Amino acid sequence: MFTFENITLRNTFIGLSLGASMFLFSGCFAGNDSVTTKAVDGGVKYEIQDGKYTAYHVNTQNIEKYNKGRVPTPTEIAAWDKDVRPDGTGLPLYDMKHGKPALDENGEKIIAQGTVEFGNELYDSQCVMCHGDFGSGGVGGYPALSGGDIKSLSNQLQNPADEVPNETPPSKRIGSYWPYASTLFWYIQDSMPFTHPKTLTNSETYAIAAYLLMENGVLVDGEEMDEEFLMNKEQFMKIKMPNENGFYPNVDTPENPKQGVENMREFLGNPKNYGIGTRCMTDCIKGEVPLLRIKNELNNFNPPASTKRELPEIVEKETISAGQAGYEQSCSACHANDAIGAPVVGNKDIWSEVVSKGLDKVYHNAINGINAMPPKGGNMDLSDDEMKKIVDYMINASK
């Protein structure tokens, strides 16, 4: 195993995303002297030469006085800060509006809470079209959210020639894999629903989280949840996920966050944790190379071997218009599903009403966005003319 030393890099890079830069240079900056601590990922660090770091140009501008915009207000930060930590930091106590607790008709703060039954209703209206009934998984690669098995996490795909070639892969679901329920709350509120994230209230998020946790058999304070169970911050703090201790090394070190990095560094610095051996790239076999022979008769395949091996017949696809192709790629996720709320292609009545506003207005809404629909359906690579062709296809397909 090779050990590389980090080299202090003092400038900002063009072409690297912030996340990639932070990962690449984590643990690298420590004053003006070269850093001798091992990189967490074991990666090699190169010196800056000719204004470039490997293939990336270095920004040599003086940015010490650079400033753009203004510092956000505490209220603005509170409106967008959805981070929730495993210890409960960030879990909301109240429903919020514009970064401040929402008030009822009596001027009292509204407690954020929701029942499993309410979460079921919200899931059916906001989530089922992608994640399937009861979180069983949807089409198009959207993940299943329930039905996992902790025992399966140790499964590894077997060699087809092994005695048990069809070992199922690990089943990583909310209840079987996630160590903390806080991740579920944070992800739902920050990123869901897919078509219009950050639109759920704290109460709605608690309700959906409670429903999904119930479907995964997760207990609250050792008790099962029923439809009447009311989830709020107090109850959420009593959740202990089944796989909380299934991760190592321990990187959840709230009292000293840097200790988590050191735990990871120590773990990766010991090759016994992930295998040891001698690397060999050329002439790895010394002496005469033995002939590979099949010792056993080829039978008893699992699954049974096919007796006919031919390439599948190539069927030419029917040529489709550019508008249809653009619709299927960028628009069908919303306009082919009644539950989303967008005008469904093929519904004559709805599209007759849409077109009654005038074709120019329909083009304008498609290009610039309307209500929950982002401009150009979120695909800003589409030109205005391409978007118009998509609109024309959707209208003609709905006559």
C-alpha positions in Angstrom: 0.0 0.0 0.0 1.4 3.4 -1.0 1.5 6.4 1.4 1.5 9.8 -0.2 2.2 13.2 1.4 -0.1 16.1 0.9 1.3 19.3 -0.6 -0.2 22.6 0.5 -2.3 24.2 -2.2 -3.1 27.9 -1.7 -5.2 28.8 -4.6 -8.7 28.3 -5.9 -9.3 26.0 -8.9 -11.4 26.5 -12.0 -13.2 23.5 -13.3 -13.6 21.6 -10.0 -17.0 21.5 -8.3 -17.0 22.7 -4.7 -17.9 19.2 -3.4 -15.1 17.6 -5.5 -12.6 20.2 -4.4 -13.4 19.8 -0.7 -13.1 16.0 -1.0 -9.9 16.2 -2.9 -8.2 18.6 -0.6 -9.7 17.6 2.8 -7.0 17.8 5.4 -4.5 19.5 3.1 -4.5 23.1 4.3 -2.3 23.8 7.4 -0.4 27.0 7.1 2.6 27.6 4.8 4.5 24.4 5.4 3.9 21.2 3.5 1.4 18.9 5.2 2.6 15.5 6.0 -0.7 14.0 7.1 -2.0 11.2 5.0 -4.9 12.0 2.7 -8.2 10.4 3.9 -8.6 8.8 0.4 -4.9 7.9 0.0 -4.7 10.1 -3.1 -1.5 11.7 -4.3 -1.1 15.5 -4.3 0.8 17.3 -7.1 2.6 20.6 -7.1 1.2 23.6 -9.1 3.2 24.0 -12.3 2.7 26.7 -15.0 -0.4 27.9 -13.4 -2.1 24.5 -13.5 -2.8 21.7 -11.1 -2.6 18.6 -13.3 -5.2 19.3 -16.0 -6.9 22.1 -14.1 -6.1 25.8 -14.4 -5.5 27.8 -11.2 -7.3 31.0 -10.5 -4.5 33.5 -9.9 -6.7 36.6 -9.4 -6.6 38.4 -6.1 -9.9 37.6 -4.5 -9.3 38.8 -1.0 -11.7 41.8 -1.5 -14.2 40.0 -3.7 -17.8 40.4 -2.7 -21.1 39.9 -4.5 -24.5 40.4 -3.0 -25.1 40.7 0.7 -25.1 38.5 3.8 -28.5 36.7 4.2 -30.6 37.6 7.1 -31.2 35.0 9.9 -34.8 34.7 8.7 -33.7 33.9 5.2 -31.2 31.3 6.4 -33.9 29.7 8.6 -36.2 29.5 5.7 -33.7 27.4 3.7 -31.8 25.6 6.4 -33.3 22.1 6.4 -30.3 20.2 7.9 -31.3 17.7 10.5 -28.7 15.8 12.5 -28.8 12.4 14.2 -28.9 14.0 17.6 -32.1 15.8 16.7 -30.5 19.2 16.0 -32.6 20.8 13.3 -35.8 18.8 13.9 -38.6 21.5 13.8 -40.9 22.0 16.7 -43.3 24.2 14.8 -44.6 24.6 11.3 -42.7 27.5 9.6 -43.6 30.3 7.3 -41.0 32.6 5.7 -38.4 31.4 8.3 -40.6 32.0 11.3 -43.1 29.8 13.3 -46.5 29.8 11.6 -49.4 31.0 13.7 -53.0 29.8 14.0 -56.1 32.0 14.0 -55.5 32.7 17.7 -51.9 33.8 17.2 -50.5 30.6 18.7 -47.5 28.8 17.2 -48.6 25.7 15.2 -47.0 22.5 16.5 -45.5 20.5 13.7 -47.0 17.0 13.8 -48.8 14.5 11.6 -50.4 11.1 11.9 -49.4 7.9 10.0 -52.9 8.0 8.4 -52.3 11.5 7.1 -48.9 10.5 5.9 -50.5 7.6 4.0 -52.8 10.0 2.2 -49.9 12.4 1.4 -47.8 9.5 0.1 -50.6 8.3 -2.2 -51.0 11.8 -3.7 -47.3 12.9 -3.8 -45.0 9.8 -3.8 -46.8 6.7 -5.1 -46.3 7.5 -8.8 -42.6 7.1 -8.4 -42.0 4.9 -5.4 -44.9 2.4 -5.8 -47.6 1.3 -3.4 -46.4 1.0 0.2 -42.9 2.1 -1.0 -42.5 -1.2 -2.9 -40.6 0.6 -5.7 -41.6 2.2 -9.0 -40.7 2.2 -12.6 -37.9 4.0 -14.3 -35.3 3.3 -11.6 -37.1 5.1 -8.7 -36.0 3.2 -5.5 -38.1 1.1 -3.3 -38.5 2.6 0.2 -39.6 -0.5 2.2 -39.2 -4.2 2.3 -35.5 -4.5 3.2 -33.8 -7.1 5.3 -30.8 -6.5 7.5 -29.6 -10.0 7.1 -29.2 -9.5 3.4 -26.7 -6.7 3.9 -23.9 -9.2 4.1 -24.9 -10.8 0.8 -22.4 -10.7 -2.0 -23.1 -11.5 -5.6 -21.6 -14.9 -6.3 -19.6 -16.2 -9.2 -22.1 -17.9 -11.6 -20.0 -21.1 -11.3 -20.4 -21.2 -7.5 -22.6 -23.7 -5.8 -25.1 -21.0 -5.1 -24.8 -18.7 -8.1 -28.0 -16.7 -7.6 -27.3 -15.0 -4.2 -29.5 -11.9 -4.0 -27.7 -8.6 -3.5 -28.1 -6.6 -0.3 -31.5 -5.1 0.2 -30.9 -1.5 1.3 -34.1 0.1 2.4 -35.0 2.7 5.0 -35.6 0.3 7.8 -32.8 -2.2 6.9 -30.0 0.1 6.0 -30.3 3.7 7.2 -28.7 4.3 10.6 -30.6 7.4 11.5 -34.2 8.5 10.9 -33.1 12.1 10.7 -31.8 11.5 7.2 -35.3 10.5 6.1 -36.9 13.7 7.5 -34.1 15.9 6.0 -34.3 14.3 2.5 -38.0 14.4 2.2 -38.3 18.1 3.2 -35.3 19.2 1.2 -35.8 17.2 -2.0 -39.3 15.8 -2.3 -41.7 15.7 -4.0 -39.5 15.3 -7.1 -41.5 17.8 -9.2 -41.7 20.5 -6.6 -39.3 20.1 -3.7 -39.4 22.2 -0.5 -43.2 22.6 -0.7 -44.1 20.2 2.2 -44.8 21.7 5.6 -43.0 20.4 8.7 -46.3 18.7 9.7 -46.6 17.0 6.3 -43.0 15.9 6.4 -43.5 14.3 9.9 -46.6 12.5 8.6 -44.9 11.1 5.5 -41.8 10.1 7.5 -44.1 8.3 10.1 -45.9 6.4 7.3 -42.7 5.2 5.7 -41.1 4.2 9.0 -44.3 2.3 9.9 -44.1 0.5 6.5 -40.5 -0.5 7.4 -41.5 -1.8 10.8 -39.5 0.8 12.7 -40.4 1.1 16.4 -40.9 4.3 18.4 -39.8 3.9 22.0 -40.0 0.2 21.4 -43.7 0.3 20.2 -45.2 -0.3 16.8 -47.0 2.6 15.1 -50.6 2.4 14.0 -52.6 4.7 11.8 -53.5 7.0 14.7 -49.9 7.4 15.8 -49.0 11.1 15.9 -45.4 11.9 14.9 -43.7 15.1 16.2 -40.3 16.2 17.4 -40.7 14.5 20.8 -41.7 11.2 19.3 -39.1 11.4 16.5 -36.3 11.6 19.0 -37.4 8.2 20.5 -36.7 6.4 17.2 -33.8 3.9 17.1 -33.2 2.6 13.7 -32.5 -1.2 13.5 -29.2 -0.8 11.6 -27.8 2.1 13.7 -24.8 0.1 14.7 -24.2 -1.4 11.2 -21.7 1.1 10.0 -18.0 1.4 10.8 -15.8 3.2 11.5 -17.7 5.7 13.6 -17.9 9.0 11.9 -20.8 10.5 13.9 -18.7 12.4 16.5 -20.8 15.5 17.2 -18.6 16.6 20.2 -15.5 16.6 17.9 -16.4 16.4 14.2 -12.7 16.1 13.3 -12.6 12.8 15.2 -14.8 11.2 12.6 -12.2 12.1 9.9 -9.5 10.6 12.1 -11.5 7.4 12.6 -11.8 7.1 8.8 -8.1 7.9 8.3 -7.1 5.2 10.8 -9.5 2.7 9.2 -8.3 3.2 5.7 -4.7 3.3 6.9 -4.8 -0.3 8.0 -4.9 -2.6 4.9 -6.1 -5.5 7.1 -9.5 -3.9 7.1 -10.1 -4.4 3.4 -7.6 -7.0 2.3 -3.8 -7.4 1.9 -1.6 -8.8 -0.8 1.1 -8.0 -3.3 0.2 -6.1 -6.5 1.2 -7.6 -9.8 0.6 -6.0 -13.2 2.9 -8.0 -15.6 4.4 -11.5 -15.6 2.5 -12.5 -12.5 2.8 -16.2 -13.1 6.3 -17.6 -12.8 7.3 -20.5 -15.0 5.1 -22.4 -17.4 1.5 -21.2 -17.6 -0.7 -24.2 -16.8 -3.5 -25.2 -19.2 -7.0 -24.5 -18.0 -9.2 -27.6 -18.2 -12.7 -28.3 -17.2 -12.7 -30.9 -14.6 -16.5 -31.6 -14.4 -19.1 -32.2 -17.0 -21.1 -29.1 -17.8 -24.6 -29.9 -16.5 -27.0 -28.9 -13.7 -26.8 -25.3 -14.6 -28.7 -22.9 -12.3 -30.5 -21.3 -14.1 -30.7 -24.0 -16.8 -28.4 -23.4 -19.8 -30.1 -22.4 -23.0 -30.0 -25.0 -25.9 -30.2 -22.3 -28.5 -27.8 -19.4 -28.6 -28.5 -16.8 -31.1 -28.3 -13.0 -31.1 -31.7 -11.4 -30.6 -33.5 -10.3 -33.7 -33.0 -6.7 -34.4 -36.3 -4.9 -34.8 -36.1 -1.4 -36.3 -37.9 1.1 -34.2 -40.6 3.2 -35.8 -39.2 6.6 -36.5 -40.7 9.2 -34.1 -40.8 13.0 -34.4 -38.4 15.3 -32.6 -41.4 16.6 -30.6 -42.3 13.1 -29.4 -38.7 12.2 -28.6 -38.4 15.4 -26.6 -41.7 14.7 -24.8 -40.7 11.2 -23.8 -37.3 12.4 -22.6 -38.1 15.6 -20.7 -41.9 15.8 -20.1 -43.5 12.4 -19.8 -42.6 12.0 -16.2 -45.2 14.6 -15.3 -47.6 14.7 -18.3 -48.2 11.0 -18.4 -49.4 10.6 -14.8 -52.7 11.9 -13.4 -51.4 12.0 -9.9 -48.8 14.7 -10.7 -51.4 17.3 -11.5 -50.0 18.3 -14.9 -52.2 18.1 -18.0 -52.0 14.5 -19.1 -51.3 13.9 -22.8 -54.3 12.2 -24.4 -56.9 14.0 -22.3 -58.9 15.9 -24.9 -61.0 17.9 -22.4 -58.0 19.2 -20.5 -55.9 20.0 -23.5 -58.9 21.7 -25.2 -59.0 24.0 -22.2 -55.2 24.6 -22.4 -55.3 25.4 -26.1 -58.2 27.8 -25.6 -55.8 30.3 -24.0 -54.0 30.6 -27.3 -51.1 28.8 -28.8 -48.7 31.7 -28.1 -49.7 31.5 -24.4 -49.1 27.8 -24.3 -45.7 28.2 -25.9 -44.8 30.9 -23.4 -45.8 28.8 -20.4 -43.9 25.8 -21.6 -40.7 27.9 -22.2 -40.9 30.0 -19.1 -42.6 27.7 -16.7 -45.9 27.9 -14.9 -47.0 27.0 -11.3 -44.9 23.9 -10.2 -43.6 23.3 -13.8 -40.0 24.7 -14.2 -39.0 26.5 -17.4 -38.8 23.9 -20.3 -39.7 21.2 -17.9 -36.3 21.5 -16.2 -34.3 20.7 -19.3 -32.7 24.0 -20.1 -30.7 22.5 -22.9 -33.8 22.6 -25.0 -34.1 25.5 -27.4 -37.3 27.5 -27.7 -38.0 25.9 -31.1 -37.5 22.4 -29.7 -39.9 23.2 -26.9 -42.5 24.4 -29.3 -42.2 21.1 -31.3 -42.8 19.2 -28.0 -45.9 21.4 -27.3 -47.2 20.7 -30.8 -46.8 17.0 -30.3 -48.6 17.0 -26.9 -51.5 19.0 -28.4 -51.8 16.8 -31.5 -51.7 13.7 -29.4 -54.5 15.0 -27.3 -57.0 15.7 -30.0 
